[in-house]
Amino acid sequence: INMKKRDEIKVIVFDSNGVLFLARGGTYSKAVRGHHSIGIHEYMANKLKVDLDQWFDAIDTAYVKSIEGKIKRDKVVEIISKNLKVSQRKFVSIMKKAYNIHFKKNKELYKIIKKLKKQNYMIGILSDQWHLSKEAILSKRNMKPFEIQVVSCDVGLRKPDIEIYKLLMKRIKKKDKDMKNKEVLFIDNQEWNLKPARKLRMKTILFKDNKQFVKDLKKLGVSV
């Protein structure tokens, strides 16, 4: 009989942008403000006929507040569209289109998640999003596999603030009060987002691609 190890992984939590959703045509850009691929910013500036600096100035404060959940969705849309002298409807429409053009669902990873669910792992998502990226990327359908959902604009916290990881654990323990931190695995494509998880004794994987992810899972005793 294969005895269960005390610190066996029971919960697997994924980041979204750069993990569940990949930037089309190239690697995920690190040299960018916020959490976008640079392509989105260029696309928006181009569509709205402003230069890139103007675009960043127009979204700056409202965008950051939106990621941190410190501003309501309608307010952020109102501020940015006003700054850009464009109708709210037009702004939202172009913004959502930008996400659909520049991000693609990591279908292979979603298939792996399906297999993990069949093996009774609890699956979660911990993601930094502003209101419009959440609407465009984290649709109901895309969120369906995740029993635990922690999205920055909804909870008023963002990574790498350790409080968002504590909130994640709180929600996991609501589902299973006996769950230990060391039984949780968190996957992110940025090293700085893994540090707080490790501080709380969670296990981590730095995501580079699906192949490497499966290999690293195996090292932790999880087979797919």
LOFI-344852 format. One line per field, with one value per residue (C-alpha): residue number from 1; residue in three letters; x, y, z. Coordinates in nm, 2 decimals. Each point is the difference from the previous one (the first is absolute). Example, Ala and Ser with C-alpha at 12.3 -4.5 7.8 and 13.67 -1.06 7.14 Angstrom:
2
i <- [1/2]
aa <- [Ala/Ser]
x <- [1.23/0.14]
y <- [-0.45/0.34]
z <- [0.78/-0.07]
//
This chain:
224
i <- [1/2/3/4/5/6/7/8/9/10/11/12/13/14/15/16/17/18/19/20/21/22/23/24/25/26/27/28/29/30/31/32/33/34/35/36/37/38/39/40/41/42/43/44/45/46/47/48/49/50/51/52/53/54/55/56/57/58/59/60/61/62/63/64/65/66/67/68/69/70/71/72/73/74/75/76/77/78/79/80/81/82/83/84/85/86/87/88/89/90/91/92/93/94/95/96/97/98/99/100/101/102/103/104/105/106/107/108/109/110/111/112/113/114/115/116/117/118/119/120/121/122/123/124/125/126/127/128/129/130/131/132/133/134/135/136/137/138/139/140/141/142/143/144/145/146/147/148/149/150/151/152/153/154/155/156/157/158/159/160/161/162/163/164/165/166/167/168/169/170/171/172/173/174/175/176/177/178/179/180/181/182/183/184/185/186/187/188/189/190/191/192/193/194/195/196/197/198/199/200/201/202/203/204/205/206/207/208/209/210/211/212/213/214/215/216/217/218/219/220/221/222/223/224]
aa <- [Ile/Asn/Met/Lys/Lys/Arg/Asp/Glu/Ile/Lys/Val/Ile/Val/Phe/Asp/Ser/Asn/Gly/Val/Leu/Phe/Leu/Ala/Arg/Gly/Gly/Thr/Tyr/Ser/Lys/Ala/Val/Arg/Gly/His/His/Ser/Ile/Gly/Ile/His/Glu/Tyr/Met/Ala/Asn/Lys/Leu/Lys/Val/Asp/Leu/Asp/Gln/Trp/Phe/Asp/Ala/Ile/Asp/Thr/Ala/Tyr/Val/Lys/Ser/Ile/Glu/Gly/Lys/Ile/Lys/Arg/Asp/Lys/Val/Val/Glu/Ile/Ile/Ser/Lys/Asn/Leu/Lys/Val/Ser/Gln/Arg/Lys/Phe/Val/Ser/Ile/Met/Lys/Lys/Ala/Tyr/Asn/Ile/His/Phe/Lys/Lys/Asn/Lys/Glu/Leu/Tyr/Lys/Ile/Ile/Lys/Lys/Leu/Lys/Lys/Gln/Asn/Tyr/Met/Ile/Gly/Ile/Leu/Ser/Asp/Gln/Trp/His/Leu/Ser/Lys/Glu/Ala/Ile/Leu/Ser/Lys/Arg/Asn/Met/Lys/Pro/Phe/Glu/Ile/Gln/Val/Val/Ser/Cys/Asp/Val/Gly/Leu/Arg/Lys/Pro/Asp/Ile/Glu/Ile/Tyr/Lys/Leu/Leu/Met/Lys/Arg/Ile/Lys/Lys/Lys/Asp/Lys/Asp/Met/Lys/Asn/Lys/Glu/Val/Leu/Phe/Ile/Asp/Asn/Gln/Glu/Trp/Asn/Leu/Lys/Pro/Ala/Arg/Lys/Leu/Arg/Met/Lys/Thr/Ile/Leu/Phe/Lys/Asp/Asn/Lys/Gln/Phe/Val/Lys/Asp/Leu/Lys/Lys/Leu/Gly/Val/Ser/Val]
x <- [0.00/0.13/-0.02/-0.09/0.29/-0.09/0.09/-0.15/-0.14/-0.38/-0.06/0.15/-0.04/0.08/0.08/-0.18/0.19/0.32/-0.12/-0.37/0.00/0.31/0.10/-0.04/0.31/0.28/0.10/-0.17/0.16/0.16/0.10/-0.36/-0.19/-0.28/-0.05/-0.07/0.19/0.13/-0.20/-0.33/0.13/0.13/-0.33/-0.21/0.22/-0.01/-0.38/-0.07/0.26/0.21/0.37/0.10/0.09/-0.33/-0.17/0.19/-0.07/-0.38/-0.03/0.27/-0.17/-0.35/0.15/0.22/-0.29/-0.22/0.25/0.01/-0.38/0.00/-0.23/-0.33/-0.01/-0.22/0.21/0.32/-0.17/-0.13/0.34/0.21/-0.25/-0.02/0.38/0.01/-0.30/-0.18/-0.34/-0.01/-0.16/0.27/0.28/-0.14/-0.06/0.36/0.15/-0.17/0.09/0.36/0.01/-0.16/0.26/0.30/-0.08/-0.08/-0.13/0.26/-0.22/0.26/0.02/-0.38/0.01/0.26/-0.23/-0.28/0.21/0.11/-0.37/-0.07/0.27/-0.19/0.24/-0.17/0.08/0.02/0.09/0.19/0.02/0.08/-0.26/-0.16/-0.37/0.01/0.27/-0.21/-0.30/0.19/0.22/-0.17/-0.34/-0.24/0.11/0.37/-0.06/-0.21/0.29/0.10/-0.16/0.20/0.00/0.21/0.01/0.17/-0.26/-0.27/0.18/0.18/0.35/0.26/0.32/0.26/-0.18/0.01/-0.36/-0.14/0.17/-0.14/-0.34/0.06/0.07/-0.31/-0.22/0.17/-0.06/-0.36/-0.03/0.22/0.08/0.28/0.19/0.36/0.20/0.27/-0.27/-0.06/0.20/0.00/0.11/0.10/0.23/0.16/0.25/-0.10/-0.35/0.12/0.20/-0.30/-0.15/0.32/0.01/-0.34/0.15/-0.19/0.18/0.07/0.08/0.14/-0.19/0.19/-0.20/-0.23/0.27/0.22/-0.31/-0.09/0.36/0.00/-0.33/0.14/0.29/-0.25/-0.18/-0.29/-0.05/-0.22]
y <- [0.00/0.34/0.19/0.37/0.23/0.26/0.30/-0.14/0.27/0.03/0.34/0.15/0.37/0.17/0.36/0.11/0.24/-0.17/-0.34/-0.08/0.27/0.06/0.31/-0.08/0.01/0.01/-0.02/0.17/0.34/0.08/0.36/0.13/0.20/-0.21/-0.35/0.03/-0.11/0.33/-0.08/0.09/0.35/0.06/-0.13/0.24/0.30/-0.07/-0.05/0.31/0.20/0.11/-0.06/-0.27/0.25/0.17/-0.34/-0.08/0.34/-0.04/-0.34/0.03/0.07/-0.14/-0.32/-0.07/0.08/-0.24/-0.29/0.07/0.00/0.36/0.14/-0.13/-0.14/0.28/0.27/-0.13/-0.01/0.35/0.15/-0.17/0.07/0.36/0.03/-0.14/0.21/-0.31/-0.15/-0.25/-0.26/0.04/-0.02/-0.32/-0.16/0.07/-0.10/-0.34/-0.06/0.08/-0.28/-0.25/0.08/0.00/-0.29/-0.36/-0.26/-0.26/-0.29/-0.26/0.12/-0.01/-0.36/-0.07/0.17/-0.23/-0.30/0.14/0.06/-0.37/-0.09/0.20/0.29/0.32/0.26/0.37/0.33/0.29/0.29/0.37/0.15/0.34/0.01/-0.01/-0.27/-0.21/0.04/-0.08/-0.29/-0.15/-0.08/-0.23/-0.28/0.05/0.02/-0.32/-0.24/0.21/-0.08/0.27/0.34/0.30/0.29/0.33/0.24/-0.19/-0.04/0.34/-0.16/-0.09/-0.22/0.00/0.14/-0.29/0.08/-0.13/-0.34/-0.01/0.07/-0.29/-0.23/0.12/-0.09/-0.34/-0.07/0.10/-0.30/-0.23/0.13/-0.26/0.12/0.09/0.27/-0.25/-0.20/0.29/0.05/0.34/0.06/0.34/0.13/0.26/-0.09/0.30/-0.14/-0.33/0.14/0.08/-0.34/-0.17/0.23/-0.16/-0.35/-0.07/-0.19/0.20/-0.05/0.27/-0.04/0.02/-0.24/-0.29/-0.27/0.14/0.04/-0.37/-0.10/0.22/-0.15/-0.35/0.10/0.10/-0.34/0.12/-0.20/0.10]
z <- [0.00/-0.09/0.32/-0.03/0.10/0.26/-0.22/-0.32/-0.23/0.01/-0.14/-0.33/-0.06/-0.33/-0.10/-0.31/-0.24/-0.11/0.13/-0.08/-0.28/-0.21/-0.20/-0.37/-0.22/0.25/0.36/0.28/0.03/0.34/-0.09/0.02/0.25/0.16/-0.12/-0.37/-0.31/-0.15/-0.31/0.17/0.09/-0.35/-0.15/0.21/-0.06/-0.38/0.00/0.20/-0.20/0.30/0.06/0.26/0.27/-0.04/0.04/0.32/0.14/-0.07/0.17/0.27/0.33/-0.08/-0.14/0.30/0.24/-0.21/0.04/0.37/0.02/0.14/-0.27/-0.15/-0.35/-0.14/0.16/-0.16/-0.34/0.04/0.11/-0.28/-0.28/0.11/0.00/-0.35/-0.12/-0.13/0.09/0.28/-0.23/-0.26/0.25/0.16/-0.33/-0.13/0.33/0.00/-0.36/0.09/0.26/-0.24/-0.27/0.23/0.24/-0.08/0.23/0.10/-0.12/0.08/0.36/0.03/-0.11/0.27/0.25/-0.10/0.07/0.34/0.09/-0.09/0.25/0.27/0.03/0.11/-0.28/0.06/-0.17/0.15/-0.25/-0.03/-0.23/-0.05/-0.07/-0.38/-0.03/0.24/-0.22/-0.32/0.12/0.31/-0.15/0.18/-0.23/0.06/0.38/0.01/0.10/0.30/0.34/0.17/-0.17/0.12/-0.24/0.11/-0.13/0.19/0.33/0.04/0.02/-0.26/-0.03/0.15/0.31/0.24/0.11/-0.33/0.06/0.35/-0.15/-0.25/0.30/0.18/-0.29/-0.04/0.37/-0.04/-0.24/0.22/0.35/0.04/-0.30/0.08/-0.19/-0.10/-0.18/-0.24/-0.32/-0.17/-0.36/-0.14/-0.28/0.22/0.27/0.22/0.02/0.13/0.30/0.22/-0.07/0.11/0.31/0.09/-0.06/-0.32/-0.28/-0.32/-0.37/-0.22/-0.32/-0.33/-0.23/0.02/-0.05/0.28/0.23/-0.04/0.08/0.31/0.11/-0.03/0.23/0.26/-0.04/-0.22/-0.32/-0.29]
//
